[in-house]
Amino acid sequence: MKHLRSVVCGVGSYLPAKVVTNADLEKTVDTSDDWIVQRTGIRQRHIAGEGETTSVLATHAARAALDNAGLTAADIDLIIVATSSPDYTFPSTATQVQAAIGMTHGAAFDIQAVCSGFVFAVTTADKFLVSGSHRRALVIGAETFSRLLDWNDRTTCVLFGDGAGAIVLEAREGAGTIKDRGVLTSHLRSDGRHREKLYVDGGPSTTGTVGHLRMSGRDVFRHAVGMVADVMTDAFAATGTSAEDLDWFVPHQANRRIIDASAEKLGIAPAKIVVTVDRHGNTSAASIPLALAAAVADGRIKPGHLVMIEAMGGGFTWGSALIRW
């Protein structure tokens, strides 16, 4: 019996031209390169320029992914954008991308799960594709978190950056085994009791303003490692695989210490970890697809490789997906 799988057939990314280094931030807030690197592993981040909205970044990444897949907008019937920094309260960023690439059919919508957004979006697209209702999906993570930051708050403004990454998923028949290419399993969780640990202090229904990002870094770190380890363990259990079977571990790029601690807890070899947090900072929902695109571009991730993605974000939300590339 054949099984439909959501197979990655294209990747793309986009980073704004403006780069802000830790040395640049030393001039504006009470911080230092040593302090930032020691606690986060971040050395620089990209910041969107004037006119570079989230949909603009997302559109660049989408076009790059389509080119990489050898496809056009006419070949796509679903767009899902994961973002917490949309252009507008409505319409969705996804519909802005849809219009920009000239796609006038199908469906487009946003998912908001903060830093876990891309994992949630991949999982959602997978459900559409394996159901047979849609054939190809553009799944995009895009953020302009620089516009949510309090640039006087040294504990948060040093952490985040802007960017976008995208993949094209295509429904293809597989044998129904873990040797199939495509999304093999995904596991999503949330727990709304943790809102005050990581949130934005504004919104249309509360303050009527955009607000600024607020975070209790110590609490986030304390929860993150255990939460992501749990959903990764679930993925291994569902597929009968283990950390040793992974070719690549592509985590959310929030903090190098969280990445290393998560990998160590599960016995993932350091050589299998894709790390971009030093160059990109935390780009929230964009971080995983940006890292995937980087690892595909430099030849690390190849067809047939077993890739684990995972993330944890405000809410709290967290999730994992195991993909045969």
N, C-alpha and C positions, 0 to 999 in steps of 0.2 A: 504494500500500500504506500502510495506517494504522499509526502507531507509538504505543504508549502512552507518555505523559509524566507525570511526577510534578509536578503543578501546585500552587503555593501558593495556598490559598483562604482562609487565615486566619492572623492573627498575634496574639500576646499577650505580656504581660510582667508581672513583679512585682518590686518592690524593697522591702526592709524599710524601715520608717519611720525607724529610727535612722540619722542621718548623722554621720559622723566626718570632720571637716575636717583639713587639714594643721595648722592652728593647734591643734586638739585634740591631735594627736600630738606637737607641740612640748612639751607639758606632761608627757609620759610617757617619751619617748626623745630621745636626742641627735640632733635633726634640725631642719630649718627648712622653712617653706613655699617659700622660694626654692630650696633644694636639691632638694626633691621635684619642683617644677614644672619646673625647668631640666633635670633628668635624665629625667623620665618624662611630664610634662604632666598629672599627676594633681593635682587640687585637693581632692577629697573622695571618699568611698566610703560605701556603705550596709553596715550590719552587722546581721546577724540577731539578733533578740531572743530572750528565753527562750521556748522552745516552738516557735520558728520553725526547724524542721528543713528539710533539703533537699527532702523530699517535700512539705512544706507550701508552700514557695516554688514548687515545680514545679506543684503542684495549682492554685494561684492563676493561674499563667501559662497552664496548660492550659485552665482555664475561660474565661479571657479570649480565648484563641485560638479556642475553640469558639464563643463568642458572636460574635466578629468574623466567623467563617465562616458563622454562622447554622445551626450544627449542634449535635447533642447527643452524649452518650457512645454512644448506640445507633448512631450513624453511623460510629463509629471501630472498626476491627478490628485496629489495631496501635499500640502505644505504645513508643517508644524514648526512654529518658532517658540523656543524656550527662552523667556526673558523676564526679568523683574524691573527692567528699565525701558518700557515701551515708549514709542514716539508720543502716543496720545493715550488718554484713558480709554477711548475707543475712537476709531476702529482699531482692530488688532494690527500688530506689526506684521503678522503673516500676510494679511491682505495687502499691505503696502508692498511687500516683497512680490506678491503675486502680480500686482499691477506693474511693478517695475520690470519684471522679466517678461511681461507680455503674455501671461497665462490667464485665459478668460474662462476656463472650465474648471471642474473639480472643486475642491474645498480647501480652505486655508484658515487656520486658527492658532491662537497662542496657548501656551501652557506656562503657568507660574508656579514653580516649586523651588525658586531661588537657585542656589548652587547645584541642587539635584535636578534642575529642570531638564538638562539634556538627557539624563537617564530616563526620566519620566516621559520625555518626548519620544525617545527611541522605543520604549515599551509600548506607548500608545500607537505609534505608527505600525509597529509589528502586529498589533492586534487587528488593525485595519487590513494589512496586507495578507496575513495568513487566513483571514476570514473570506478572502476572495473578493471583497467589495472594492478594493483599489489595487492598482498594479505597481505604481512607483511613487515614492514619497521623498520629498526634500525635508530633511530634519536638520534644523538650524538652532544653534545656541548663540545668542548675540546680546551684548550688554554695553551700556555706557554708564557704568557705575560711578565714574568720576563726577557725574551730575547728581549723585545721591550722597556724596561725601561732605562732611564738615572738615574743610581743609585746615582748620585750627585744632582738630583733634588728632594728635600724633599717634594715638593707639589704633586708629582706623584708616586715616588717609594714606598711610604708607603701604597698606596691604593690597589695594585694589587697582585694577587697570581695565582698559576697554579693548574690545575685539569681538570677532565672530568666527565661528567655524561651522561647517556643514557637511553632511553626508547624504548620498542618494541611496535609498534602500529600494530593492526590487524583489517582488515576489517570484520565487523560483521553486521548482519541485526538488525535494530532497528525499532521501531514503528513510528519514525519521530517526537517524542515529546521530551521535555526537561528532561523527565525521562529516556531516553536512556542513556546507558553508552557510553562514547566516546567523541570526540571533537564535541561540540555543535555549536560553532561559533568562528570565529577568525577575527581580524581586524588589518591590517598593514598600516603603514604610513611612509613617508620619506620626507625630505626637504633638498635638497643639498646646500641651501644657508648658512648652518651653519658649513661648513667644518672646518673653522679655529678655531672653539671653542673646537674641540676634533678630533685630527688626529695624524698620524705618519708622521714625516718629511722626509720620504724616500720611495723608491720604484724602481723597475726595469726600469720604463719608465721615471723617473725623475732624481734621484740622482745615481741610480745604486747601492744603498746600502739599508740595511734593515731599517735604521732610528730609531728614538726614539719617544715614545709617548709624545704628547704635549696637554695640556688641560687648558682651562680657566674655573676653577672650579665654580666660581661664576655664569658664564653664563649658564653652564650645569645645575646647581641646579635650576636656575631661570626658565628654560624651562621644566625641567624634570617632575615636579609635574603636571603641566597643561596638558602636552602631554599625559602622561600615564592615567591621569584621563579621558581624552576625549575618548581614545580607550576602556577603561573599561566601561564607560557610554554607548558606542556603543554596547558593548557585552550584557549589561543588557537590552538595548532597543530591541536588536535582538531576545532575548530569553524570554522577559517578566519577567525577574528576577530582583533582587535587591541585594544590599550588605547584607541585612539580610538573604538572601537565601544561601549565601556562607557558606561552611564548612571551607574552607581554602583559604587564600590569599598567594600565593607564588610569590613574586616579584623578579625582578632582584636584586641581592645583591650588590649594588654599595656603598650605604651610608645609615646608619641607619636613619639619619634625613630625607632623601628623602622617604624612606619606610614609616616612621611614618606620614609624611606630606601627602603622597598620600592616606594612609588609612584613616586619619582623614578627608580629603576632601570628601571622598566618604562614610563616616560613617561606616567603617569596624572596628569591635571591635578588640582591641589589642590582645586578646586571640586567634584570628583566623589567626594571621600573623605567617608565618614560617620564622624565621630569622637564617641565618648562617653566615652573613657578619662578625660577631665577630671572628669566627674561620677560615674562608676561605679568607677574604678580597674580593675584586672584581675579580672574575674569568671570567669576560666577558660572552661569550656565554655558558660557563660551569656552571654559577652560579645557574640558575633555575633548571636544572636537578640534580645538586648536592643537592640542597635544597629539591627537590622532593624525591630523594633517601633517604635522612636523615629522612624525615617525614614519609615515608613509613616504613623504617626500625624500627623506634621507636613506630610505631603503631598509629600515629596520623592520617595519611591519610588512609582511608579504602574504599573498594569497595562501590560505591553508593554515595560517598561524591562529592559535587560540589566544584571544584577547579578552581580558577582564576590565570592564570600566565600572567605576563606583564613585559615589558622591554623597555628601551630607550638607544640608543647608538649613536656612532659617525656617522655623515652623514648629519643631524640627521636621525636616523631611530627609530621607536617605534611601538609597537604592543601589542595585548592582545589575549588570547585564553581562552575560558571557556570550561572546561572538566568535564564530569561526570565520576568519577574514577571507 
